[in-house]
Amino acid sequence: MVETVKPRRRQARGERRMAQLLNAAEEVFAAEGFNAATTNAIAAAAGVSPGTLYQFFPNKDSMAAALAERYVDVLAEVHDPEAKVVGVPLDDVINRMVDPAIAIAEEHRAFEAMFWAQPCDKLRDSVTANVDRTIATRVPELDPSRRRLIATVTVKIFGALLPAILAASGRERVELTGELKRVLRAYLLDVSD
């Protein structure tokens, strides 16, 4: 009985340490960008030795991949794949996808840096798959390869404007977000009607 309690305590302690390290990685990636960040800087931000960091993550890429997984989970919480999109105005569908994504990127400061980092392909792939599914639901007759291309371009447009939106505040942020939605609407209009 005692042996089953000890591993759980270690596992819980290990999970807390991993979360601490990922939170520190998020801070460092947000401040320095993925390429400039180092495991030493992440360990320092977490208040641990580099050796402790390496007990949980073999390298910076593995930390980025774990952060991307965290963001995928957060996005899944706000994106309802069962949400009605057929017969719903395109502007409403765009609002439902763009606004939560911007809010998540604002809340999770490294989201932007992780969105383009090579080890975070899963994050981009997940966002692209969500857009692809939405298009498939709205336009089921669209060729799957064409649909995937449209989803990929849509995500790249979003990713390209995200840094400017996150850097802005007040009226400027509202205007930039509105322009992003206008661009997406213009691009997606002939696909979804």
C-alpha angles and dihedrals in degrees: 000000000000091000093058091054096051096056090048091053090048091046092050090046090048091050090051090050091049090050090049091051093047091049089052091047089052090054094047095044090049093049100039105019124243098280096049095043118101133198088238090058091047092049090049091050089051092048093238136111120264087246090060090050091052091054087067105026125029094207148345092275092059090052091050091049090051091050090049089053089052090052092047088055092049091049091049089055092058100035112079108200089194093055113126111256101154110097091005115123112262091235090060092050091049091048091051091054104035102042097054091043091054091046091052091047089051094048094045102050096196094052092098094049092044093048091072101029113115095232089056099065088125091064094053091041091053093050090046091049090052091052090045092053091048091052091046090054093048097040108023093168093061114113108257094231091050090046092052091050091051091048091050093050091046091054092047090052090051092047093048094055097037096085092054092047093049092047092052129076139193117357094356091058092048091050094048091048089050091051091050089053091047091052092048092046092051091048096045099037098089091044098053102038 
